[in-house]
Amino acid sequence: MTDEKVISPVKDDKFNSHPSESPIWKKAFKIEELDDRTRGMHPAWYEYTIRFDGLKPLQQLKMREI
């Protein structure tokens, strides 16, 4: 299992009830994928720390607005 940080403009307070189907995945990025153009596309971004089993998200460990 690994813990990864995922950035998304979508806030999902109920991520743990549906981790694979969460709406954050429609606009999810790794932090190194964001550039100034992408950051300016949305007024708020959220950083999720998520525990994965391979490619399957299991649980949200933390979330914060950035």
FENMO-V670375 format. One record per residue. N is the residue number from 1. RES is the residue in one small letter. PSI is psi in degrees with one decimal (none if undefined). OMEGA is omega in whole degrees, -180 to 180 (none if undefined). D_CENTER is the distance of its C-alpha to the mean C-alpha in Angstrom with 2 decimals. Layout:
((N,RES,PSI,OMEGA,D_CENTER) (N,RES,PSI,OMEGA,D_CENTER))
This chain:
((1,m,143.8,179,16.86) (2,t,152.7,175,14.38) (3,d,127.7,-178,11.65) (4,e,151.5,174,8.94) (5,k,131.3,-179,6.67) (6,v,135.7,-180,3.57) (7,i,134.8,180,4.28) (8,s,147.1,174,4.84) (9,p,-2.6,-178,8.28) (10,v,127.3,176,8.03) (11,k,125.8,179,8.67) (12,d,99.1,-179,9.06) (13,d,-12.8,-178,11.50) (14,k,31.6,-178,12.55) (15,f,-44.0,-174,9.62) (16,n,-17.0,178,12.12) (17,s,-13.5,180,14.74) (18,h,60.1,-173,13.15) (19,p,-38.0,-178,10.29) (20,s,-25.7,-177,11.43) (21,e,9.7,-178,12.16) (22,s,142.5,178,9.34) (23,p,-11.3,179,9.44) (24,i,-26.2,-175,5.80) (25,w,-18.6,179,6.97) (26,k,-28.0,-180,9.77) (27,k,52.7,-178,8.39) (28,a,142.8,180,5.56) (29,f,155.4,164,7.03) (30,k,153.6,-175,8.05) (31,i,-36.1,-178,9.66) (32,e,-10.9,178,13.00) (33,e,-16.3,-179,12.53) (34,l,134.9,173,12.51) (35,d,179.3,-176,16.10) (36,d,-37.3,-180,18.07) (37,r,-46.4,-179,18.47) (38,t,-42.6,-179,14.82) (39,r,-34.9,-178,14.10) (40,g,-6.7,-177,17.12) (41,m,-18.6,-177,16.08) (42,h,143.4,-178,14.26) (43,p,-26.1,-179,15.63) (44,a,146.0,177,12.59) (45,w,150.5,-180,9.14) (46,y,135.9,178,6.73) (47,e,119.0,179,5.67) (48,y,132.7,169,4.41) (49,t,117.2,-171,7.13) (50,i,137.2,175,7.49) (51,r,126.7,-180,11.01) (52,f,147.5,167,11.96) (53,d,96.1,-172,15.52) (54,g,-119.1,178,16.00) (55,l,-1.6,-176,13.64) (56,k,119.9,176,13.24) (57,p,132.2,-178,10.37) (58,l,-46.6,-176,12.59) (59,q,150.7,173,11.24) (60,q,126.9,178,8.94) (61,l,-39.7,-180,10.97) (62,k,157.7,171,9.97) (63,m,138.6,176,8.25) (64,r,150.9,177,9.97) (65,e,136.5,178,10.77) (66,i,none,none,11.61))
